[in-house]
């Protein structure tokens, strides 16, 4: 690694093993590192911090009030918990990681999803109880020609539900998110 500003041709040849400026420019563009000023780096970190807090605010509620936390309150809780963010990782991925930390200091939980599962009766015999176990509450269940169940579940249970339905129905079943749990102040969560 070398920092190149105004170098003599001999210095360039020693560093890049060539004095062809076009080849040198191409190598710098392909392998060089972009330098950010301290202000730019801090601005990017602040922006990502706010983005992570907004993501948490959008996917979580205070279980006592059943209302979402304001972004500013999430940011304060993140600062109090000494959370740092990575500007190169997605905000959603970091939000899920930060949520685990925040659960230790404030009452917070993910908003539950409303999920519909539909699977043939023959296929449902093998996994009906397992499917039901992944729901927090069941609002309707239909056992006519198809086994259909609608209820609320933790967001982390969606993938296991979808995989179970796919496996047991050989791709013919359906698992879909049809909404999220709502309370009086949860207009931001409309699907």
Secondary structure, DSSP 8 states (H G I E B T S, - for coil): ----SS--HHHHHHHHS---HHHHHHHHHHH------HHHHHHHHHHHHHHHHHHHHHHEEBTTTTB---HHHHHHHHHHTT----TTS-HHHHHHHHHHHHTTTS--EE--EEEEEEEEHHHHHHHHHHHHHT-SEEEEEE-SSEEEEEEEE-TTHHHHHHHHHHHHHTT-SEEEEEEE---TT-GGG--
